[in-house]
Amino acid sequence: MKRILFLFLALCTGFLALAQEPVWRARWISKSQSNSGSNEWIAFRKRVNLDKVPQSLPARIAADTKYWLWINGELAVYEGGLKRGPAPGDGYVDTVDIAPWLRPGENLISILVWHLGRNGFSHLDSGMAALLFEAIGDGVEILSDKTWEASVQHGYQTAPGPIPNYRLPESNVRFDARAYPFDWYLGKNPKWLGSAMELGFAPGQPPLGALVERPIPQWKDYGRRAYEQTEMENGTLVCTLPYNGHFSPWLKVKAPAGKVIGIHTDHLTVGKEQCVRAEYVTREGVQEYEHFCWMNGEKMFYHIPEGVEVLEVGYRETSYNTEFTGSFSCDDPFLNTYWQKSARTLMVCMRDTYYDCPDRERAQWWGDEVNELGMAFYALSPSSQALARKGIYELVNWQKPGGELHAPVPAGNYVSELPMQMLASVGWYGFHQYYWYSGDSTFVAAVYDRVGRYLLETWQLDSEGMPIYRTGDWDWPDAGKNQDKYAQLPLWYYLALKGQLAFAHMLYRPSDVVLLEDAMENIARRFNEKYWDGTGYRTPGHEGPYDDRVQALAVVSGIAGKDKYPALKEIFAREYHATVYLQKYVLEALFLMGEADMALQRMHKLYPTVMKDSCSTLWEHWNFDGSSNHAWTGAGIIVLGGKVAGLEPLAPGWRRFRVAPQMGSLKQVSCTVDTGFGPISIQLDRRGKRIRAMLTVPSGTTAEVPLPTGKKAVLAAGTHTLTL
């Protein structure tokens, strides 16, 4: 294996360069009174005179951590910026065309910066509250420097405990309206803001580090809306939201000064874990307040003290900027509901990164992301794909000095490796799945050697060429009981090599191709020799029933031959050990074995225990355990679109795709998949033993359809009707 390491690895000493650091003329600015502590807010303001407005004026804006931008009193960016961590110590920078908000003559640029100031499972704090702004165009130069006005916003405070749990970098924000001039961003209160302070380091230097161009779009802002329903219950205004999403509460009240209004959703706690909430302290008279820090849930609660008159309440929804352009429906209402809740859960688990959940952690666990990025291809528009690409770069850029990969990243207080989740992430269902469905190969050369280092240096092989079991920092292949984890490992390792093999072909690494193929062939042979006992796969000495996870991974990897399918079918009929995280692989295995009805029956048996009628999203574990918005539970929609409707790519990015539906006992199925070429749609109607199909093939793609005769129809762009 030393020869494999020598030929395969190109060891790197630095992090991957996502973008070359540009030359900056602007300077980081802050306020001398700032202590750069947690939950600190700073207002910045700059007047600019323009003889004329350029057609376009891109502004590069960076902050630790979030910012809100007004130009001439109009809100131009709602929550700009991303949590820090394209690589340890570095941050992201937005590019915003500000020309549409400018006018000839005097212009006012106002920016409110929120410094999170806490490490978390999705953020690495720099310890510095700061702003960087640079807009250079035709006859225009606007640079952040000491000529800007600035003021620490003492109206923003931290609400008293209990504080959000340690995974969240966000604080509970308390806003005291008595200490805050509401109209500062309109240019009023000229004595309230003093001079900004230029910091003593240039962009690209510590502590704020290098800046990488924001790789995902700005949030979608749905504007302010009224609640579905409001009802006062014992001094608490209970407001019904349309579904579980990212919401910023708003209120208009008439009150005396000093009254405290508490605000939170029904997701204030998850189990014993504290999530975010807010407080608003009133000033005298009629007043409005929008809480900029989003929270999620199905209901919003305003705790109204005596003496406060509520005039109006509402909310602003924001989300990752994508659309529900994928769809699935059939004659089974249960599966339709599952699809809808899966898609909604996916959306609420997307923002700066893919989340495991939007309330308790907001963390980019890559075990979750493997499921989520696959779901996005069937449920969402192609703009969603950028979030997976961002996660890929972050995962490899946070590689440890010893070669280990770990998640969640970015993170300021977590560095533990979950070995099998990392194998899943870099392999066939992780990095390769993203490439295959998106057609985006731009990341492959950048990550290839890093992944190779992990697979063939961090992981060691025994004398028989099988991977040696590593516990890593957290030995967690899956939740639940009856885990035959020693049999799971070779299968995850094989799938990781399979993904790397595809990339070796792409990059033309012929020596690597030979070595990877030899390693995979050896693992497949040894696995069947060691783990197959005649009626199923198990580790010698493993007590208890067969692990359905092992059987499923053996099928989807291709290691289990068709001769073993009858025995495996019997195991799947009686064993139900895989959790929601790995259940998708069991379902896929059943479809690959031609057992569509068994797969659908399994979904009917298991998924009702994560689908409460009162929740628009799915639960983390069976029997309503954990968080109530965990997107990995929705991975079954991948098999509904890919196997039941039968739409799967045969070439990267859907340039060529297969149409091979397995409807089981279903009679009608309709599915749409949005691709870079446009939507693929299919309507299926079972009539006896035949299926009538209407298929739309977008321009630039080709469909391959297996026919009952044993032949294959190859269909070009257009709408086609055929019998299957």
Secondary structure, 3 states (H helix, E strand, C coil): CHHHHHHHCCCCCCCCCCCCCCCCCCCCEECCCCCCCCCEEEEEEEEEEECCCCCCCEEEEEEECEEEEEECCEEEEEEECCCCCCCCCCEEEEEEECHHHCCCEEEEEEEEEEECCCCECCECCCCCCEEEEEEEECCEEEECCCCCEEEECCCEEECCCCCCCCCCCCCCEEEEHHHCCCCHHHCCCCCCCEECEECCCCCCCCCCCCEEECCCCCCEEEEEECCCEEEEECCEEEEEEEEEEEEEEEEEEEECCCCEEEEEECCCEECCEECCCEEEECCCEEEEEECCCCEEEEEEEEECCCCCEEEEEEEEEEECCCCCCCEEEECCHHHHHHHHHHHHHHHHCECCCECCCCCCCCCCCHHHHHHHHHHHHHHCCHHHHHHHHHHHHHHHHCCCCCCCCCCCCCCCCCCCCCHHHHHHHHCCCCHHHHHHHHCCCCCHHHHHHHHHHHHHHHCCECCCCCECCCCCCCCCCCCCCCCCHHHHHHHHHHHHHHHHHHHHHHCCCHHHHHHHHHHHHHHHHHHHHHHECCCCECCCCCCCCCCHHHHHHHHHHCCCCHHHHHHHHHHHHHCCCCCCCCHHHHHHHHHHCCCHHHHHHHHHHHHHHHCCCCCCCCCCECCCECCCCCHHHHHHHHHHHHHHCCEEECCHHHCEEEECCCCCCCCEEEEEEEECCEEEEEEEEEECCEEEEEEEECCCCEEEEECCCCCEEEECCEEEEEEC
